[in-house]
């Protein structure tokens, strides 16, 4: 059983910053990729960013230049540095991990609210 636990969410003013973390535990095959997704109220879950074991990073257009993904695959941890936050970034943020045999795992999410 693999568990992913996100942390670091909260309430922040527009223009502010937050750093999300995701830690994995349990019977882990090596992860080959880790992602961040988010889901705003009344909307579908959407891709935010990803990082592969080899260091390739990708971002959704809506967060490019503001968010930075990083990860430590030896420790099975994932981070998302979010700067210049906007009200439209308000959502529950989820961590996702994909192992080398393509099993997918999701965390329970952490709430990010951007509001003045």
N, C-alpha and C positions, 0 to 999 in steps of 0.2 A: 504494500500500500504506500503510495506516494502522497504527501501533503504539501501544498504550497500555501504560504501565509504571507499576505501583503500587510504592509504597515506604512505609516507616514502621511496618510491623508489628513484632511482637516479643512478648516475655513480660512481663506486668505483673501485679501483685497485684490482687485484688478491691478496688474503690474507686479504682483508679488511672486514669490517662488516657493516651491515645495519639492522635497525629495522623497520619492516612493522607494520602498524596498520590498523584495520578495525572497523568502527563504524556503528552500525545499528540504524535506526530510523523508525518511522511510527507505524502502527498497528501491534504490535508484539505479537504473541503467544510466549510462552516460547520456546527458542531454546533448543534443546536437544543435538546438536552437531554443531561444526563449523570447517571448513576445509580451508586449503590453497591449491590452485592448481596453475600451471604455464603453459604457452604456449610459446615456443620458435618459432622463425620464421620458417615457413615451416614444423612445427611439430604439432602433436595433443596435446590438453590440457592434462596435467598429474597431478596426485595426488602428493602432497608434504607432507602434515601432517594434522592431525586432533586431536581434543580434544572434549571429551564428557562433559556433564554437571556434571557427577560424577567424572571427572578428569582423565579418561583414555586417554592417548596420544599414537599416532602411527605416524610413519614416513616412507617415502619412503627410500629404502636402499641408494639411491644416496645422501641423506642429513643427514643420521644418524650420530650423533656425531658432526655435524656442526651447525645444525638448532635446535632451541628450540621454541615450540609453547606454548602459554599461553593464557588464556582467563578469562574474568570477565563476567559470565553469568547474574549477577544481573544488570550490566550496558550494556550488549550486545556488548561487545568489544572483539576484538581478536588481538593477536600480533604474530609476527614471528621474533625472533632474529636470524639473519643469520651471522655466523662467518666463517672465512677462505673461503671466497667466491672464486669461480673458474669461468673462462670464460664460462664454460658450464652451469652455473647457470643463465646466461643471458636469460631473458624471461619477459613476462608480468605476474605478479602475481595477482591472483584473490582470493577473499574471498568468501566462500560459507557458508550459514547457513541453517540448517534443523530444522524446528520447531516440536512440539510434535504431530502434525497431518501430519507430513512428507511433508509439503510444502518446496520446495527448493528455495533459493534466492541467487543471484549472484551479486557481485559488478562489477564495470566497469573496474577494473584492474589498476595496477600501474607498470610502467616500471622499471626493474632492469637491469642495464648494467654493466658487469664486464669486464674491459679492462684496459690495461696499455697505 
